[in-house]
Amino acid sequence: MKANCLLLFFLFTSSLAAQTRPRPRARDIGIIVGSIPTGPLNAITDVAGVRVGQTTIARGDSINTGITTILPHGGNPFREKVPAAIVVGNGFGKLVGSTQVNELGELESPIVLTCTLCVPRAADAVLTWLLALPGNEDVRSANPVVGETNDGFLNDIRARPITEADVLGAIRGAAEGPVAEGAVGAGRGTVAFGWKGGIGTSSRKLPAQFGGWTVGVLVQTNFGGDLRIQGVPIEIKVGAQHAAPLPQNGDGSIIMVVATDAPLDHLRLQRLANRALAGLARTGSSMSNGSGDYVIAFSTARLRPTSTNLDRLADTVALVRNDVMSGLFQATIDATEEAIYNSLLRAETVRGYRGVVRALPVDSTLTILKRHGAIPR
């Protein structure tokens, strides 16, 4: 009897440990994208100074949404603007602030990601934060940047459940260091390739002979197509049925945020952002008619004035030469691809407003990849 009780206790604790054990990132299971090494955290926060904050909103089976915010540095973004660019792969979306970013080539606010119908409230909260910063007392125009994907399957999106406090909490709590991934923050209610999507991140650090710069990418995945990992179609079936919980027409969206410490201007950042779309394509995205596919890129290498004279007419800054950009391009493509995989692999099954979206089965995915020789057996 005692032996049976011990056996039952062991089985129970083993099952509980399996349920609470964090799901893996891509590299944990042998999925290595490209040959450029990652930064220490393999996250967007490997770019020095970049901060990420998240608020996850999950209430019952109806509310699954949240906020993810990215800050280029810990100072006043309005007073310490950074070079930036926004690229549109397919424009079925609501990206507040994009026209001014591309007109002036600058970012002057946190980047906030949320759900489609939450964008106006999020933008208003960003203004609240910006206008209250010391030094901004006389500011009469500010440009909040807020992106979105539609989490209306798992989230009662018409309730517009976020509050100003949710946004302010994510901004004020933004920090350097590890970044939570999966069904967290703005990724709480998202779906990718019919599986549970979410927040994912990755980074690359170029060798010294190629500049030594770091590129970090963070994604909010909520799009469709035919999932491929390392070029291998991931077709998982249960009996005769495809196991993905939702039919796929390709619709949905993805926001890709690219950060780098390489000294780039607006034009070069625009070129860099275009490469994130190549990373997206590698994963099997169809960039369909109903998908909003956006890239927001910025450099933390801020323009430094040549003098302290406020009446100066020009600044000078050293920029990466165009013929040296290829390493940064490859780093962006690889980091985007891996960040998307991390968003899927780290996400857990979520029950929501209109049903359940299951997490991508890790074991079945590994079996397929090993069968095709994409990872070691």
N, C-alpha and C positions, 0 to 999 in steps of 0.2 A: 504493500500500500504506500509506504514511504517513497519507494523508488518511482511508483507511478505519479505521485504528487510532484516529485522533483522533475520528472519528465514533462509533465503538464506545465509546470512553472517555467522550465527552460524554453518550451515551445512558445508560451505566451510572451515571455520577455524577448525572444528572438523576433517574433512577429512585430512586437511593439517597436523594437529597435529598427526594423526594416521600414516601418511606417514613418518614423521620425528622422531617419537618416537623410541628410540633404541629398537631393538629386545631383548628379555630376555635371561638371562643365565639360566641354568638348575634349579638352586635353586630358581630363581625368580618365577618359576611356579610349585614348589613343588617336583621337581625331586631331591631326596637326595640319593646319592650313598654311601652306607656303614655307619658305625657308628663313624669313627674317625673324629674329628672336623677339619675344614679347618683352614688355616692361615687367618690373617686379610683381605687380598686381594683375597684369594682363587686363587692364581696365582703363577707361578714359582718364581716371585720376592719376595715371602714370605721367601725364603731362603736368609738370610742376605748376601748382597753384590752382588747378581745376578742382572744383567742388561739386558734389552731387548730393541733393536732398530729396527725400521721398515721403509722401503721405499716402498710405494705403487705406481705402475706404471700403469696408466689407460689412454689410449689415443684412443678416438673414440670407435668404436666397434671391433677393431682388436687387440689392445694391452691391455692385462689384466695379469699382473704378478707383481713381486716385490721381496723384500729382507726382511728377518727376521733374526736378529742376536742375539745370546745369549752370554754374557760374564760372566765368573764365578766370576769376581771381577773387581774393577776399576783400577788395576795396570797394569803392563807390563806382559801379560800372558806368554811370552817367558821366562822371568826371574823368574816369580812366577808361575810355572807350578802347575797344580792340578791333583790329581788322577782321572783316567777316564777309561772307557771301552766302547766298541761298540759291540752290539749283532745284528746278522743278522737273521731275521725271514724267509724272502725270499729275495734272492739277486738280483732281477731284478732292478738294480739301479746303480747310479754313486755316491758313497760316497767317496770323495777325503779325503785322510789322515787316513783312517781307519786302515791300516796295522801297521803304526808306533804307533798309539794310543794303539793298542792291544799288540804290541811288548814291549813297554816301560811302558805301564800302565799310561801314562800321556797325558794331554791336554795342548798345548802350544800356542793356538790361539783362537780367537773367533770361535764359531760355527755359520756358515752362511747357511741359507736355501734359495733356489731359484728354478728356473725352470730347467728342464733337460738340455737343450742346452745352458743354461747360466752358467753352473758350471765352465768351464775353465776361463771365464772372472771374475767370482766372486772369484775364487781361486787366480788369479793374483792380484786382488785388495786387498785381504787380505795380500798378500806378500808385496804389496806397503805400507800398513799400518804398518805391523810388522817391516819391515826393517827401517822405518822412526822413530820408537820410540827411545827416548833417552836411551842409554845403549845398543842398538842393532847395533851399527855402524860396528862391526866386524863380525856380523852374516853371515854365508855362507850357512846355511841350516835351513829352518823353515818348519813346517808342518801345512799348513792351512787345516781346516776341513770344508768341504762344502757338504751339502746334498741337495737332490732335489726330487720333484715330477713333473710329466708331466702335464702341464696345457694347452696342445695343442688344446683342444676343444674351450676354451674361449679366448685363446691367440695365436697370430700368432708367434708360438714358433720358427719357422725357421728364423725369423728376429733377434733373440737373442737380445732383446731390452734393456737389462740392460747395464749400463755403470759403469766405475770405480767410478764415482762420486756418483752413486746410492748406491753402496756398502759402500763406505767411509762414506756417509751420515748416513746410518743405524748404522754403528759401532760407529761413533763419537757421534751420538745422543742417543746411548743406555743409559737407565736410570733405576733406581729403581722406584718402584711405580706401579700403575695400568698398565695392558697390554691390548692394543686394540685387539679385536678378530673378527672373521668372515672373510669377503672378504677384508683383508688388508695384506700388506706385501707380503710374499711368498704365502699366501693363496688367493690372489686376484682372480686367475683364476682356482682354484681347484674345483673338484667335488667329492662328497662322497655319496655313495649309490644312485647315480642318482640325488641327490639334491646338492644345492650349499654347498661346504665344505669351509675350510679355516683354520685360526689359532684359536686354543683354548687352554685354560690353566686351571689348577686347582692345589690345594695343600692340604696337610694334615699335621697336627701337632700332634705328639704322646703325650699322657699324660706323666707327669713327671716320673711316675713309670715304664714307658716303654722306657725311654731315653729322652723324651722331644724334640726329633729331628724333623726337618721339611723336608718334601719331596715335591718338586714342579715339575710339568710336563707341557711341552708345546708341542703341536702337530701341524703338517701341514698335513691336511687330504685330500686325493685324491684317495680313494680306494673304493672297492665295496664289495658286499655280500648282505645279507638280514638284513636291519636295525632292531635292537632290542634296546629298552630302558627299563631299569629295567626288562629285560627278556621278554618284551612284543613285539611281531612282529608289526612293524609300517607299516601297509599296507593301504595306502591312495588311494582311487579311486575317479575319477570324471566320473560319469556315469558307463560305463563298463570298462573304461580304467584306468590303474594305472597312478597316477598323476606324478610320477617321470619323468623328461623330457628325460632321457637317458636310453637306454636298459642296463641291468647289466650283465656283464660276470665276475665280480669280479676283473678285471684288474685295475691297478692304483697303488698308493703307499702311504705310510705314514712314516713320520719321527717323532719319539717320543724322546724328550729331557728330561731327568730326572736329576734333581739337588737335592742335599741334603747337610745339614750341619753335618750329621753324619760322624764320622771319619771312612772311608772305604778305603780299598786298591783296586787294580785292580780286584782281584778275587771276593771280596764281591760286588763291583760295577757291575761286570758281572752277578752275581747272582741276584742283584737287577734289572738290565736291563731286564733279562729274564721275570720278573714278569709283566713288561709293556705289553708284548705280551699277557698275560692272560687278562689284561684290554681291549686290542684290541679285543680279541676273544669274550668278553662279548657283544660287540656292534653289532656282527653279521658279522664281517669280514671273508671272505673265504680265505684270504692270497693266492690268485690264482697264477698260473704260471707267469702271467704278472705283478705281484705286487712287488714293492720293499718295504719291511717292516723292518725298521731299528730303533734301540734304541741307543742313545748316552747318557751315564750316567756319571756324574762327582760329586765329593765331594768338597765342598769349604773348608773343614778342611785340609788345606795344611800341608804337612810334615814340622815339625819344627826341625831344627838341634839341636843336644844336645850341640853343642859348636859353636863358631864363627870361628873355625879353618877350613880354606878352604881345608886343607890337610887331614881332617878326612876321615876315610874309611867307616863309617857307621852312619846311623841315627836311632833313635828309635822313635816310635810313638805309642800311644794307639789306638787300633782298637776295633770296636764293635765286641763282641764275636759272633761266628756263631750261637750259640743257643739263641741269642737275636735278630736275624735278622727278625724274623717272623712279628713283628709289622711294620717294614720298608717295607717288602714285601706287606703286606695288604695295606699300605698307597700308595704304587706305583700302585698297581692294581686299587684301587678306584680312584685315581687322574687321571690316564690315561683314564679310562672309562668316567669320568665326563668331562675331557678336550675335548674329542671327541664330546660329546653331545654339549658342549659350542660352538665348532667350527661350528656345524650345526645350532644351534638355533640363534646364533648371526649373521650368514651370511645373506646377502640380495640378492635378485634376481639380476643376472648380465647378460647383453646382450653382447655377444662376437663374436669372429671370425667365428665360425661355427653355432651359434645359441644362444638360451637363456637357462640358467639354473636357475630354480626357487628355491627360498628359501623353506626350509621345512615348511609347514603350521603349525603354532603353535596351532591354535584352533583345527584343526583336530587331531593333535598329542595328545593334552590334552584330547579330547573326547575318544580316544582309550585307553589311560592310565587310565582314570577314569572308563571306562567300565570294565577293567580288575582288578580294585582295586589297581593299582600300585601307584597311588597318591590319596590323599583325594578328594572327590567330592565337 
